[in-house]
């Protein structure tokens, strides 16, 4: 599996408090080992984010990603639920 990050994701990630960056890094490790782990609450999105998938980083922070082919994951956005969907 190849992980890529869009520039917008990188910018949003850098603005997150260190605590949330660390939480994302921990969740990414889980994701790499088992993308279907229930702890991640991975699910496809609808509406304006149709085609994207959401992964829980913590109670409020979500990481949105796209799946390209069978092995490429592109992280597109990260932020609070209200920032992303509001």
PyMOL Python script that loads the backbone (N, CA, C, O; Angstrom):
from pymol import cmd

cmd.read_pdbstr("""\
ATOM      1  N   UNK A   1       0.858  -1.186   0.000  1.00  0.00           N
ATOM      2  CA  UNK A   1       0.000   0.000   0.000  1.00  0.00           C
ATOM      3  C   UNK A   1       0.896   1.237   0.000  1.00  0.00           C
ATOM      4  O   UNK A   1       1.838   1.337   0.786  1.00  0.00           O
ATOM      5  N   UNK A   2       0.592   2.163  -0.880  1.00  0.00           N
ATOM      6  CA  UNK A   2       1.330   3.420  -0.969  1.00  0.00           C
ATOM      7  C   UNK A   2       0.461   4.541  -0.401  1.00  0.00           C
ATOM      8  O   UNK A   2      -0.714   4.667  -0.745  1.00  0.00           O
ATOM      9  N   UNK A   3       1.050   5.338   0.460  1.00  0.00           N
ATOM     10  CA  UNK A   3       0.339   6.476   1.057  1.00  0.00           C
ATOM     11  C   UNK A   3       0.882   7.759   0.438  1.00  0.00           C
ATOM     12  O   UNK A   3       2.093   7.965   0.365  1.00  0.00           O
ATOM     13  N   UNK A   4      -0.035   8.616  -0.005  1.00  0.00           N
ATOM     14  CA  UNK A   4       0.329   9.931  -0.530  1.00  0.00           C
ATOM     15  C   UNK A   4      -0.494  10.982   0.216  1.00  0.00           C
ATOM     16  O   UNK A   4      -1.548  10.681   0.776  1.00  0.00           O
ATOM     17  N   UNK A   5       0.000  12.203   0.214  1.00  0.00           N
ATOM     18  CA  UNK A   5      -0.675  13.302   0.898  1.00  0.00           C
ATOM     19  C   UNK A   5      -0.800  14.474  -0.060  1.00  0.00           C
ATOM     20  O   UNK A   5       0.185  14.898  -0.664  1.00  0.00           O
ATOM     21  N   UNK A   6      -2.010  14.996  -0.197  1.00  0.00           N
ATOM     22  CA  UNK A   6      -2.197  16.199  -0.996  1.00  0.00           C
ATOM     23  C   UNK A   6      -1.624  17.394  -0.232  1.00  0.00           C
ATOM     24  O   UNK A   6      -1.574  17.364   0.998  1.00  0.00           O
ATOM     25  N   UNK A   7      -1.191  18.443  -0.932  1.00  0.00           N
ATOM     26  CA  UNK A   7      -0.643  19.631  -0.251  1.00  0.00           C
ATOM     27  C   UNK A   7      -1.599  20.211   0.797  1.00  0.00           C
ATOM     28  O   UNK A   7      -1.156  20.644   1.860  1.00  0.00           O
ATOM     29  N   UNK A   8      -2.893  20.224   0.510  1.00  0.00           N
ATOM     30  CA  UNK A   8      -3.877  20.767   1.475  1.00  0.00           C
ATOM     31  C   UNK A   8      -3.850  19.951   2.761  1.00  0.00           C
ATOM     32  O   UNK A   8      -3.914  20.518   3.852  1.00  0.00           O
ATOM     33  N   UNK A   9      -3.756  18.623   2.649  1.00  0.00           N
ATOM     34  CA  UNK A   9      -3.690  17.772   3.834  1.00  0.00           C
ATOM     35  C   UNK A   9      -2.452  18.131   4.658  1.00  0.00           C
ATOM     36  O   UNK A   9      -2.539  18.283   5.876  1.00  0.00           O
ATOM     37  N   UNK A  10      -1.308  18.265   3.998  1.00  0.00           N
ATOM     38  CA  UNK A  10      -0.070  18.580   4.703  1.00  0.00           C
ATOM     39  C   UNK A  10      -0.177  19.903   5.459  1.00  0.00           C
ATOM     40  O   UNK A  10       0.287  20.025   6.593  1.00  0.00           O
ATOM     41  N   UNK A  11      -0.792  20.883   4.816  1.00  0.00           N
ATOM     42  CA  UNK A  11      -0.962  22.206   5.433  1.00  0.00           C
ATOM     43  C   UNK A  11      -1.877  22.100   6.662  1.00  0.00           C
ATOM     44  O   UNK A  11      -1.570  22.654   7.717  1.00  0.00           O
ATOM     45  N   UNK A  12      -2.999  21.388   6.518  1.00  0.00           N
ATOM     46  CA  UNK A  12      -3.933  21.226   7.637  1.00  0.00           C
ATOM     47  C   UNK A  12      -3.277  20.436   8.779  1.00  0.00           C
ATOM     48  O   UNK A  12      -3.447  20.771   9.951  1.00  0.00           O
ATOM     49  N   UNK A  13      -2.535  19.395   8.426  1.00  0.00           N
ATOM     50  CA  UNK A  13      -1.858  18.566   9.424  1.00  0.00           C
ATOM     51  C   UNK A  13      -0.892  19.410  10.252  1.00  0.00           C
ATOM     52  O   UNK A  13      -0.854  19.288  11.476  1.00  0.00           O
ATOM     53  N   UNK A  14      -0.114  20.264   9.589  1.00  0.00           N
ATOM     54  CA  UNK A  14       0.868  21.104  10.287  1.00  0.00           C
ATOM     55  C   UNK A  14       0.207  22.078  11.255  1.00  0.00           C
ATOM     56  O   UNK A  14       0.819  22.469  12.250  1.00  0.00           O
ATOM     57  N   UNK A  15      -1.035  22.476  10.979  1.00  0.00           N
ATOM     58  CA  UNK A  15      -1.752  23.424  11.838  1.00  0.00           C
ATOM     59  C   UNK A  15      -2.376  22.744  13.052  1.00  0.00           C
ATOM     60  O   UNK A  15      -2.767  23.417  14.006  1.00  0.00           O
ATOM     61  N   UNK A  16      -2.473  21.412  13.024  1.00  0.00           N
ATOM     62  CA  UNK A  16      -3.060  20.696  14.156  1.00  0.00           C
ATOM     63  C   UNK A  16      -2.128  20.750  15.362  1.00  0.00           C
ATOM     64  O   UNK A  16      -0.907  20.788  15.209  1.00  0.00           O
ATOM     65  N   UNK A  17      -2.711  20.755  16.566  1.00  0.00           N
ATOM     66  CA  UNK A  17      -1.863  20.637  17.754  1.00  0.00           C
ATOM     67  C   UNK A  17      -1.068  19.321  17.696  1.00  0.00           C
ATOM     68  O   UNK A  17      -1.531  18.337  17.119  1.00  0.00           O
ATOM     69  N   UNK A  18       0.106  19.312  18.286  1.00  0.00           N
ATOM     70  CA  UNK A  18       0.987  18.125  18.282  1.00  0.00           C
ATOM     71  C   UNK A  18       0.242  16.877  18.747  1.00  0.00           C
ATOM     72  O   UNK A  18       0.437  15.792  18.199  1.00  0.00           O
ATOM     73  N   UNK A  19      -0.599  17.032  19.744  1.00  0.00           N
ATOM     74  CA  UNK A  19      -1.363  15.900  20.278  1.00  0.00           C
ATOM     75  C   UNK A  19      -2.189  15.229  19.171  1.00  0.00           C
ATOM     76  O   UNK A  19      -2.235  14.002  19.088  1.00  0.00           O
ATOM     77  N   UNK A  20      -2.834  16.031  18.329  1.00  0.00           N
ATOM     78  CA  UNK A  20      -3.668  15.482  17.255  1.00  0.00           C
ATOM     79  C   UNK A  20      -2.813  14.904  16.127  1.00  0.00           C
ATOM     80  O   UNK A  20      -3.194  13.921  15.491  1.00  0.00           O
ATOM     81  N   UNK A  21      -1.649  15.525  15.883  1.00  0.00           N
ATOM     82  CA  UNK A  21      -0.722  14.964  14.898  1.00  0.00           C
ATOM     83  C   UNK A  21      -0.285  13.564  15.338  1.00  0.00           C
ATOM     84  O   UNK A  21      -0.252  12.630  14.536  1.00  0.00           O
ATOM     85  N   UNK A  22       0.049  13.438  16.622  1.00  0.00           N
ATOM     86  CA  UNK A  22       0.470  12.141  17.156  1.00  0.00           C
ATOM     87  C   UNK A  22      -0.667  11.123  17.058  1.00  0.00           C
ATOM     88  O   UNK A  22      -0.431   9.958  16.738  1.00  0.00           O
ATOM     89  N   UNK A  23      -1.903  11.561  17.335  1.00  0.00           N
ATOM     90  CA  UNK A  23      -3.046  10.655  17.234  1.00  0.00           C
ATOM     91  C   UNK A  23      -3.228  10.181  15.795  1.00  0.00           C
ATOM     92  O   UNK A  23      -3.508   9.005  15.561  1.00  0.00           O
ATOM     93  N   UNK A  24      -3.072  11.088  14.829  1.00  0.00           N
ATOM     94  CA  UNK A  24      -3.178  10.677  13.425  1.00  0.00           C
ATOM     95  C   UNK A  24      -2.094   9.658  13.097  1.00  0.00           C
ATOM     96  O   UNK A  24      -2.369   8.643  12.457  1.00  0.00           O
ATOM     97  N   UNK A  25      -0.869   9.921  13.529  1.00  0.00           N
ATOM     98  CA  UNK A  25       0.241   9.011  13.244  1.00  0.00           C
ATOM     99  C   UNK A  25      -0.036   7.614  13.807  1.00  0.00           C
ATOM    100  O   UNK A  25       0.255   6.608  13.160  1.00  0.00           O
ATOM    101  N   UNK A  26      -0.604   7.562  15.021  1.00  0.00           N
ATOM    102  CA  UNK A  26      -0.955   6.275  15.634  1.00  0.00           C
ATOM    103  C   UNK A  26      -2.050   5.571  14.833  1.00  0.00           C
ATOM    104  O   UNK A  26      -1.975   4.366  14.593  1.00  0.00           O
ATOM    105  N   UNK A  27      -3.063   6.330  14.422  1.00  0.00           N
ATOM    106  CA  UNK A  27      -4.156   5.742  13.636  1.00  0.00           C
ATOM    107  C   UNK A  27      -3.669   5.284  12.270  1.00  0.00           C
ATOM    108  O   UNK A  27      -4.143   4.276  11.745  1.00  0.00           O
ATOM    109  N   UNK A  28      -2.732   6.014  11.699  1.00  0.00           N
ATOM    110  CA  UNK A  28      -2.186   5.622  10.405  1.00  0.00           C
ATOM    111  C   UNK A  28      -1.489   4.263  10.507  1.00  0.00           C
ATOM    112  O   UNK A  28      -1.604   3.434   9.605  1.00  0.00           O
ATOM    113  N   UNK A  29      -0.764   4.039  11.611  1.00  0.00           N
ATOM    114  CA  UNK A  29      -0.117   2.734  11.820  1.00  0.00           C
ATOM    115  C   UNK A  29      -1.156   1.618  11.865  1.00  0.00           C
ATOM    116  O   UNK A  29      -0.973   0.565  11.253  1.00  0.00           O
ATOM    117  N   UNK A  30      -2.241   1.851  12.588  1.00  0.00           N
ATOM    118  CA  UNK A  30      -3.325   0.865  12.658  1.00  0.00           C
ATOM    119  C   UNK A  30      -3.895   0.643  11.264  1.00  0.00           C
ATOM    120  O   UNK A  30      -4.104  -0.495  10.844  1.00  0.00           O
ATOM    121  N   UNK A  31      -4.144   1.737  10.551  1.00  0.00           N
ATOM    122  CA  UNK A  31      -4.707   1.683   9.201  1.00  0.00           C
ATOM    123  C   UNK A  31      -3.825   0.863   8.263  1.00  0.00           C
ATOM    124  O   UNK A  31      -4.331   0.062   7.477  1.00  0.00           O
ATOM    125  N   UNK A  32      -2.515   1.060   8.341  1.00  0.00           N
ATOM    126  CA  UNK A  32      -1.594   0.348   7.462  1.00  0.00           C
ATOM    127  C   UNK A  32      -1.611  -1.158   7.731  1.00  0.00           C
ATOM    128  O   UNK A  32      -1.456  -1.966   6.815  1.00  0.00           O
ATOM    129  N   UNK A  33      -1.800  -1.520   8.997  1.00  0.00           N
ATOM    130  CA  UNK A  33      -1.843  -2.936   9.367  1.00  0.00           C
ATOM    131  C   UNK A  33      -3.204  -3.561   9.127  1.00  0.00           C
ATOM    132  O   UNK A  33      -3.292  -4.739   8.780  1.00  0.00           O
ATOM    133  N   UNK A  34      -4.274  -2.781   9.308  1.00  0.00           N
ATOM    134  CA  UNK A  34      -5.631  -3.309   9.149  1.00  0.00           C
ATOM    135  C   UNK A  34      -6.601  -2.162   8.846  1.00  0.00           C
ATOM    136  O   UNK A  34      -7.167  -1.576   9.769  1.00  0.00           O
ATOM    137  N   UNK A  35      -6.798  -1.835   7.556  1.00  0.00           N
ATOM    138  CA  UNK A  35      -7.673  -0.715   7.195  1.00  0.00           C
ATOM    139  C   UNK A  35      -9.129  -0.892   7.626  1.00  0.00           C
ATOM    140  O   UNK A  35      -9.899   0.068   7.615  1.00  0.00           O
ATOM    141  N   UNK A  36      -9.506  -2.106   8.004  1.00  0.00           N
ATOM    142  CA  UNK A  36     -10.893  -2.352   8.430  1.00  0.00           C
ATOM    143  C   UNK A  36     -11.045  -2.402   9.942  1.00  0.00           C
ATOM    144  O   UNK A  36     -12.111  -2.764  10.440  1.00  0.00           O
ATOM    145  N   UNK A  37      -9.996  -2.044  10.686  1.00  0.00           N
ATOM    146  CA  UNK A  37     -10.064  -2.066  12.144  1.00  0.00           C
ATOM    147  C   UNK A  37     -11.227  -1.184  12.615  1.00  0.00           C
ATOM    148  O   UNK A  37     -11.297  -0.011  12.248  1.00  0.00           O
ATOM    149  N   UNK A  38     -12.148  -1.741  13.429  1.00  0.00           N
ATOM    150  CA  UNK A  38     -13.324  -0.972  13.875  1.00  0.00           C
ATOM    151  C   UNK A  38     -12.979   0.306  14.637  1.00  0.00           C
ATOM    152  O   UNK A  38     -13.773   1.247  14.654  1.00  0.00           O
ATOM    153  N   UNK A  39     -11.813   0.351  15.263  1.00  0.00           N
ATOM    154  CA  UNK A  39     -11.388   1.535  16.011  1.00  0.00           C
ATOM    155  C   UNK A  39     -11.312   2.760  15.103  1.00  0.00           C
ATOM    156  O   UNK A  39     -11.508   3.885  15.564  1.00  0.00           O
ATOM    157  N   UNK A  40     -11.027   2.551  13.814  1.00  0.00           N
ATOM    158  CA  UNK A  40     -10.859   3.648  12.861  1.00  0.00           C
ATOM    159  C   UNK A  40     -12.189   4.202  12.357  1.00  0.00           C
ATOM    160  O   UNK A  40     -12.248   5.330  11.866  1.00  0.00           O
ATOM    161  N   UNK A  41     -13.238   3.426  12.474  1.00  0.00           N
ATOM    162  CA  UNK A  41     -14.574   3.814  12.014  1.00  0.00           C
ATOM    163  C   UNK A  41     -14.539   4.331  10.563  1.00  0.00           C
ATOM    164  O   UNK A  41     -15.131   5.361  10.238  1.00  0.00           O
ATOM    165  N   UNK A  42     -13.847   3.605   9.730  1.00  0.00           N
ATOM    166  CA  UNK A  42     -13.720   3.954   8.307  1.00  0.00           C
ATOM    167  C   UNK A  42     -15.065   3.760   7.614  1.00  0.00           C
ATOM    168  O   UNK A  42     -15.732   2.742   7.797  1.00  0.00           O
ATOM    169  N   UNK A  43     -15.450   4.754   6.816  1.00  0.00           N
ATOM    170  CA  UNK A  43     -16.703   4.642   6.067  1.00  0.00           C
ATOM    171  C   UNK A  43     -16.665   5.560   4.842  1.00  0.00           C
ATOM    172  O   UNK A  43     -15.999   6.596   4.848  1.00  0.00           O
ATOM    173  N   UNK A  44     -17.393   5.162   3.792  1.00  0.00           N
ATOM    174  CA  UNK A  44     -17.458   6.016   2.595  1.00  0.00           C
ATOM    175  C   UNK A  44     -18.353   7.222   2.856  1.00  0.00           C
ATOM    176  O   UNK A  44     -19.289   7.157   3.654  1.00  0.00           O
ATOM    177  N   UNK A  45     -18.054   8.313   2.178  1.00  0.00           N
ATOM    178  CA  UNK A  45     -18.827   9.540   2.345  1.00  0.00           C
ATOM    179  C   UNK A  45     -19.772   9.740   1.166  1.00  0.00           C
ATOM    180  O   UNK A  45     -19.610   9.147   0.099  1.00  0.00           O
ATOM    181  N   UNK A  46     -20.764  10.596   1.396  1.00  0.00           N
ATOM    182  CA  UNK A  46     -21.767  10.900   0.367  1.00  0.00           C
ATOM    183  C   UNK A  46     -21.784  12.408   0.129  1.00  0.00           C
ATOM    184  O   UNK A  46     -21.015  13.152   0.737  1.00  0.00           O
ATOM    185  N   UNK A  47     -22.649  12.838  -0.741  1.00  0.00           N
ATOM    186  CA  UNK A  47     -22.820  14.268  -0.997  1.00  0.00           C
ATOM    187  C   UNK A  47     -21.600  14.876  -1.650  1.00  0.00           C
ATOM    188  O   UNK A  47     -21.039  14.313  -2.590  1.00  0.00           O
ATOM    189  N   UNK A  48     -21.185  16.050  -1.139  1.00  0.00           N
ATOM    190  CA  UNK A  48     -20.063  16.758  -1.777  1.00  0.00           C
ATOM    191  C   UNK A  48     -18.743  16.007  -1.637  1.00  0.00           C
ATOM    192  O   UNK A  48     -17.782  16.309  -2.344  1.00  0.00           O
ATOM    193  N   UNK A  49     -18.688  15.033  -0.733  1.00  0.00           N
ATOM    194  CA  UNK A  49     -17.477  14.231  -0.565  1.00  0.00           C
ATOM    195  C   UNK A  49     -17.650  12.811  -1.086  1.00  0.00           C
ATOM    196  O   UNK A  49     -16.934  11.903  -0.666  1.00  0.00           O
ATOM    197  N   UNK A  50     -18.588  12.617  -1.990  1.00  0.00           N
ATOM    198  CA  UNK A  50     -18.785  11.292  -2.586  1.00  0.00           C
ATOM    199  C   UNK A  50     -17.478  10.841  -3.241  1.00  0.00           C
ATOM    200  O   UNK A  50     -16.837  11.605  -3.963  1.00  0.00           O
ATOM    201  N   UNK A  51     -17.099   9.610  -2.981  1.00  0.00           N
ATOM    202  CA  UNK A  51     -15.837   9.083  -3.494  1.00  0.00           C
ATOM    203  C   UNK A  51     -14.726   9.096  -2.457  1.00  0.00           C
ATOM    204  O   UNK A  51     -13.733   8.381  -2.593  1.00  0.00           O
ATOM    205  N   UNK A  52     -14.895   9.914  -1.413  1.00  0.00           N
ATOM    206  CA  UNK A  52     -13.929   9.966  -0.317  1.00  0.00           C
ATOM    207  C   UNK A  52     -14.316   8.968   0.763  1.00  0.00           C
ATOM    208  O   UNK A  52     -15.461   8.525   0.848  1.00  0.00           O
ATOM    209  N   UNK A  53     -13.338   8.631   1.579  1.00  0.00           N
ATOM    210  CA  UNK A  53     -13.548   7.808   2.763  1.00  0.00           C
ATOM    211  C   UNK A  53     -13.109   8.618   3.971  1.00  0.00           C
ATOM    212  O   UNK A  53     -12.221   9.464   3.870  1.00  0.00           O
ATOM    213  N   UNK A  54     -13.735   8.356   5.119  1.00  0.00           N
ATOM    214  CA  UNK A  54     -13.400   9.053   6.354  1.00  0.00           C
ATOM    215  C   UNK A  54     -12.817   8.069   7.366  1.00  0.00           C
ATOM    216  O   UNK A  54     -13.282   6.936   7.490  1.00  0.00           O
ATOM    217  N   UNK A  55     -11.791   8.521   8.084  1.00  0.00           N
ATOM    218  CA  UNK A  55     -11.189   7.737   9.157  1.00  0.00           C
ATOM    219  C   UNK A  55     -11.175   8.597  10.415  1.00  0.00           C
ATOM    220  O   UNK A  55     -10.730   9.744  10.378  1.00  0.00           O
ATOM    221  N   UNK A  56     -11.655   8.055  11.520  1.00  0.00           N
ATOM    222  CA  UNK A  56     -11.617   8.781  12.784  1.00  0.00           C
ATOM    223  C   UNK A  56     -10.186   8.834  13.317  1.00  0.00           C
ATOM    224  O   UNK A  56      -9.492   7.819  13.383  1.00  0.00           O
ATOM    225  N   UNK A  57      -9.767  10.032  13.693  1.00  0.00           N
ATOM    226  CA  UNK A  57      -8.477  10.203  14.351  1.00  0.00           C
ATOM    227  C   UNK A  57      -8.713  10.231  15.859  1.00  0.00           C
ATOM    228  O   UNK A  57      -7.966   9.632  16.632  1.00  0.00           O
ATOM    229  N   UNK A  58      -9.755  10.934  16.254  1.00  0.00           N
ATOM    230  CA  UNK A  58     -10.220  10.934  17.649  1.00  0.00           C
ATOM    231  C   UNK A  58     -11.706  11.260  17.619  1.00  0.00           C
ATOM    232  O   UNK A  58     -12.335  11.137  16.568  1.00  0.00           O
ATOM    233  N   UNK A  59     -12.274  11.665  18.725  1.00  0.00           N
ATOM    234  CA  UNK A  59     -13.706  11.925  18.770  1.00  0.00           C
ATOM    235  C   UNK A  59     -14.199  12.967  17.785  1.00  0.00           C
ATOM    236  O   UNK A  59     -15.348  12.895  17.349  1.00  0.00           O
ATOM    237  N   UNK A  60     -13.362  13.940  17.419  1.00  0.00           N
ATOM    238  CA  UNK A  60     -13.811  15.018  16.539  1.00  0.00           C
ATOM    239  C   UNK A  60     -12.989  15.161  15.249  1.00  0.00           C
ATOM    240  O   UNK A  60     -13.496  15.668  14.248  1.00  0.00           O
ATOM    241  N   UNK A  61     -11.740  14.721  15.269  1.00  0.00           N
ATOM    242  CA  UNK A  61     -10.855  14.895  14.109  1.00  0.00           C
ATOM    243  C   UNK A  61     -11.031  13.737  13.125  1.00  0.00           C
ATOM    244  O   UNK A  61     -11.039  12.566  13.506  1.00  0.00           O
ATOM    245  N   UNK A  62     -11.171  14.104  11.846  1.00  0.00           N
ATOM    246  CA  UNK A  62     -11.327  13.111  10.782  1.00  0.00           C
ATOM    247  C   UNK A  62     -10.245  13.336   9.731  1.00  0.00           C
ATOM    248  O   UNK A  62      -9.820  14.464   9.482  1.00  0.00           O
ATOM    249  N   UNK A  63      -9.815  12.245   9.127  1.00  0.00           N
ATOM    250  CA  UNK A  63      -8.909  12.304   7.981  1.00  0.00           C
ATOM    251  C   UNK A  63      -9.677  11.740   6.792  1.00  0.00           C
ATOM    252  O   UNK A  63     -10.181  10.618   6.845  1.00  0.00           O
ATOM    253  N   UNK A  64      -9.762  12.527   5.718  1.00  0.00           N
ATOM    254  CA  UNK A  64     -10.468  12.092   4.518  1.00  0.00           C
ATOM    255  C   UNK A  64      -9.451  11.658   3.478  1.00  0.00           C
ATOM    256  O   UNK A  64      -8.422  12.303   3.274  1.00  0.00           O
ATOM    257  N   UNK A  65      -9.766  10.546   2.825  1.00  0.00           N
ATOM    258  CA  UNK A  65      -8.829  10.033   1.837  1.00  0.00           C
ATOM    259  C   UNK A  65      -9.559   9.456   0.639  1.00  0.00           C
ATOM    260  O   UNK A  65     -10.757   9.177   0.682  1.00  0.00           O
ATOM    261  N   UNK A  66      -8.802   9.288  -0.423  1.00  0.00           N
ATOM    262  CA  UNK A  66      -9.284   8.678  -1.660  1.00  0.00           C
ATOM    263  C   UNK A  66      -8.524   7.380  -1.869  1.00  0.00           C
ATOM    264  O   UNK A  66      -7.376   7.242  -1.445  1.00  0.00           O
ATOM    265  N   UNK A  67      -9.170   6.441  -2.521  1.00  0.00           N
ATOM    266  CA  UNK A  67      -8.511   5.190  -2.877  1.00  0.00           C
ATOM    267  C   UNK A  67      -8.316   5.191  -4.381  1.00  0.00           C
ATOM    268  O   UNK A  67      -9.270   5.350  -5.143  1.00  0.00           O
ATOM    269  N   UNK A  68      -7.073   5.012  -4.802  1.00  0.00           N
ATOM    270  CA  UNK A  68      -6.755   4.997  -6.223  1.00  0.00           C
ATOM    271  C   UNK A  68      -6.201   3.610  -6.547  1.00  0.00           C
ATOM    272  O   UNK A  68      -5.154   3.210  -6.038  1.00  0.00           O
ATOM    273  N   UNK A  69      -6.910   2.899  -7.388  1.00  0.00           N
ATOM    274  CA  UNK A  69      -6.499   1.538  -7.684  1.00  0.00           C
ATOM    275  C   UNK A  69      -6.674   0.664  -6.452  1.00  0.00           C
ATOM    276  O   UNK A  69      -7.548   0.915  -5.622  1.00  0.00           O
ATOM    277  N   UNK A  70      -5.844  -0.357  -6.340  1.00  0.00           N
ATOM    278  CA  UNK A  70      -5.956  -1.260  -5.199  1.00  0.00           C
ATOM    279  C   UNK A  70      -4.946  -0.976  -4.109  1.00  0.00           C
ATOM    280  O   UNK A  70      -5.069  -1.500  -3.002  1.00  0.00           O
ATOM    281  N   UNK A  71      -3.949  -0.155  -4.401  1.00  0.00           N
ATOM    282  CA  UNK A  71      -2.861  -0.018  -3.433  1.00  0.00           C
ATOM    283  C   UNK A  71      -2.469   1.412  -3.087  1.00  0.00           C
ATOM    284  O   UNK A  71      -1.547   1.606  -2.295  1.00  0.00           O
ATOM    285  N   UNK A  72      -3.125   2.411  -3.642  1.00  0.00           N
ATOM    286  CA  UNK A  72      -2.729   3.797  -3.369  1.00  0.00           C
ATOM    287  C   UNK A  72      -3.814   4.506  -2.565  1.00  0.00           C
ATOM    288  O   UNK A  72      -4.973   4.580  -2.974  1.00  0.00           O
ATOM    289  N   UNK A  73      -3.411   5.017  -1.427  1.00  0.00           N
ATOM    290  CA  UNK A  73      -4.297   5.793  -0.563  1.00  0.00           C
ATOM    291  C   UNK A  73      -3.800   7.234  -0.595  1.00  0.00           C
ATOM    292  O   UNK A  73      -2.624   7.494  -0.343  1.00  0.00           O
ATOM    293  N   UNK A  74      -4.696   8.169  -0.905  1.00  0.00           N
ATOM    294  CA  UNK A  74      -4.325   9.581  -0.976  1.00  0.00           C
ATOM    295  C   UNK A  74      -5.086  10.340   0.108  1.00  0.00           C
ATOM    296  O   UNK A  74      -6.298  10.530   0.006  1.00  0.00           O
ATOM    297  N   UNK A  75      -4.372  10.772   1.140  1.00  0.00           N
ATOM    298  CA  UNK A  75      -5.005  11.570   2.187  1.00  0.00           C
ATOM    299  C   UNK A  75      -5.180  12.987   1.658  1.00  0.00           C
ATOM    300  O   UNK A  75      -4.222  13.629   1.227  1.00  0.00           O
ATOM    301  N   UNK A  76      -6.425  13.464   1.699  1.00  0.00           N
ATOM    302  CA  UNK A  76      -6.776  14.738   1.074  1.00  0.00           C
ATOM    303  C   UNK A  76      -7.011  15.856   2.079  1.00  0.00           C
ATOM    304  O   UNK A  76      -6.562  16.982   1.864  1.00  0.00           O
ATOM    305  N   UNK A  77      -7.711  15.561   3.179  1.00  0.00           N
ATOM    306  CA  UNK A  77      -8.088  16.584   4.155  1.00  0.00           C
ATOM    307  C   UNK A  77      -8.018  16.009   5.555  1.00  0.00           C
ATOM    308  O   UNK A  77      -8.209  14.809   5.752  1.00  0.00           O
ATOM    309  N   UNK A  78      -7.741  16.874   6.539  1.00  0.00           N
ATOM    310  CA  UNK A  78      -7.801  16.483   7.936  1.00  0.00           C
ATOM    311  C   UNK A  78      -8.288  17.694   8.717  1.00  0.00           C
ATOM    312  O   UNK A  78      -7.874  18.823   8.455  1.00  0.00           O
ATOM    313  N   UNK A  79      -9.178  17.446   9.686  1.00  0.00           N
ATOM    314  CA  UNK A  79      -9.698  18.540  10.500  1.00  0.00           C
ATOM    315  C   UNK A  79     -10.859  18.066  11.348  1.00  0.00           C
ATOM    316  O   UNK A  79     -11.221  16.890  11.329  1.00  0.00           O
ATOM    317  N   UNK A  80     -11.436  18.993  12.090  1.00  0.00           N
ATOM    318  CA  UNK A  80     -12.573  18.636  12.937  1.00  0.00           C
ATOM    319  C   UNK A  80     -13.791  18.376  12.064  1.00  0.00           C
ATOM    320  O   UNK A  80     -13.853  18.779  10.902  1.00  0.00           O
ATOM    321  N   UNK A  81     -14.742  17.698  12.654  1.00  0.00           N
ATOM    322  CA  UNK A  81     -15.970  17.370  11.939  1.00  0.00           C
ATOM    323  C   UNK A  81     -16.618  18.638  11.392  1.00  0.00           C
ATOM    324  O   UNK A  81     -17.042  18.670  10.237  1.00  0.00           O
ATOM    325  N   UNK A  82     -16.696  19.670  12.208  1.00  0.00           N
ATOM    326  CA  UNK A  82     -17.362  20.909  11.757  1.00  0.00           C
ATOM    327  C   UNK A  82     -16.543  21.636  10.692  1.00  0.00           C
ATOM    328  O   UNK A  82     -17.122  22.251   9.797  1.00  0.00           O
ATOM    329  N   UNK A  83     -15.216  21.582  10.765  1.00  0.00           N
ATOM    330  CA  UNK A  83     -14.389  22.222   9.739  1.00  0.00           C
ATOM    331  C   UNK A  83     -14.573  21.550   8.383  1.00  0.00           C
ATOM    332  O   UNK A  83     -14.639  22.220   7.352  1.00  0.00           O
ATOM    333  N   UNK A  84     -14.652  20.238   8.393  1.00  0.00           N
ATOM    334  CA  UNK A  84     -14.735  19.507   7.139  1.00  0.00           C
ATOM    335  C   UNK A  84     -16.136  19.474   6.561  1.00  0.00           C
ATOM    336  O   UNK A  84     -16.309  19.637   5.353  1.00  0.00           O
ATOM    337  N   UNK A  85     -17.136  19.267   7.400  1.00  0.00           N
ATOM    338  CA  UNK A  85     -18.495  19.064   6.910  1.00  0.00           C
ATOM    339  C   UNK A  85     -19.419  20.252   7.111  1.00  0.00           C
ATOM    340  O   UNK A  85     -20.539  20.269   6.600  1.00  0.00           O
ATOM    341  N   UNK A  86     -18.945  21.257   7.864  1.00  0.00           N
ATOM    342  CA  UNK A  86     -19.808  22.375   8.233  1.00  0.00           C
ATOM    343  C   UNK A  86     -20.079  23.367   7.156  1.00  0.00           C
ATOM    344  O   UNK A  86     -20.797  24.341   7.381  1.00  0.00           O
TER     345      UNK A  86
END
""", "prot")
cmd.dss("prot")
cmd.show_as("cartoon", "prot")
cmd.util.cbc("prot")
cmd.orient("prot")
